[in-house]
């Protein structure tokens, strides 16, 4: 209960100060999740990390279909940020606030995506997850760079 109250207080303070509060739910043993969290901090987000063996419950609560899942889930302004999504895609989501969307995902763990930089960059889709379970492709990325949009 004490932890819940402190999270609510910190969340309220962040919202009043205009910070972009991003809660990240992840496994206690995942290192790439922490790298993505640091990337988002460097981009100006206030990040709260929640490490738990029950991190998959957040995916279920947010209604993230298995095909869109990755190793961690961020939650910001009621939207799910699933996996290693580049910050510019998150910023687009927060600016446009599409009503038919539950969040945005970089499904799987694409090599070269933010937090997954290991010398090789593959092209990967970033998708808007729709409330009805379908998706729309937001764009194709290579590393941190958007290379095509739909």
Beta strands, then each sheet from edge to edge (+ up, - down):
strand 1: 20-26
strand 2: 45-51
strand 3: 72-76
strand 4: 79-83
strand 5: 101-106
strand 6: 123-130
strand 7: 135-142
strand 8: 145-149
sheet 1: 2+ 1+ 3- 4+ 5+ 6- 7+ 8-
end
